[in-house]
Amino acid sequence: MLSLSFYIGLILIGIFVGFVSGLLGVGGGFLMVPLQYFLFTSAGIDSTLAMVVSVATSLAIIIPTASSGAYRHQKVNKSIVKPGISLGIFGIIGSFCGGLVAVYIPVFALKVIFAILLIGIALNMVRESLKEESEDEDSEKNAKLSFNILTLACVGLAVGLLSGLLGIGGGIFIIPILTILFGFKLTKAIGTSSVYISLTAIGGVISYIISGWGVNPLPLALGYVSLLNWILIVIFSVPMASLGAKYAYKVPEKKLRIIFAILMIFIAIKMLGILPF
């Protein structure tokens, strides 16, 4: 039923998204959702079903992909594990709730909010990058917020909610929060994000499996999660995430900030419907 190009497309998604996930500490959902959606609709699948399945499957793919990147990061920096898990516990709850309420929120409203947040964060990241000549090892002393149970809960739940709603790991939000508000070095924030999103996606996946149980007519599916997409993308995304995480420590932090900001602006423009895909 599905053409060869469909399978090739899934493989390419796995390669590209996996590398980006490991390099920038993001789940890659902002790429997986639209790319999977395009493949589904091009195969003649209803657009509404295609979007829901793309979001759910994206979260499922993020779990092993981000875990691979997190494993590589913690081999270099052990300090990422504790904050990542602490945030992730709250992220699981938030993502679960986001997946359950996703069908009740207008898609256009979500896109506008999402785009505004991304542009604001991206511009601030660029500003921070341009004004910094150097960053010392004690950057956390300049944190605007303390890393305590209250801030952990607020950040973890809020980003987790967005994760479940939009099918993203949450790295595009958690990394700027960790660097700007908590004073993390960017490489530490990326590693912490990898741990966080590998846990957070679990909550969203569970909610989409429950809500799609017996509803999704697509073959090889678990609720709204497409097992076919999951298998083919994960096979390639996991090793590429590990490779991307390795290169994250070879790229200067200022360049990583600029790359990250450009990606967020690109996503924001796409979410507003300005781009044709």
Summary of the structure (lengths in Angstrom):
residues: 277
radius of gyration: 17.6
end to end distance: 23.9
largest distance: 57.6
contacts: 1071
relative contact order: 0.22
helix: 78%
strand: 1%
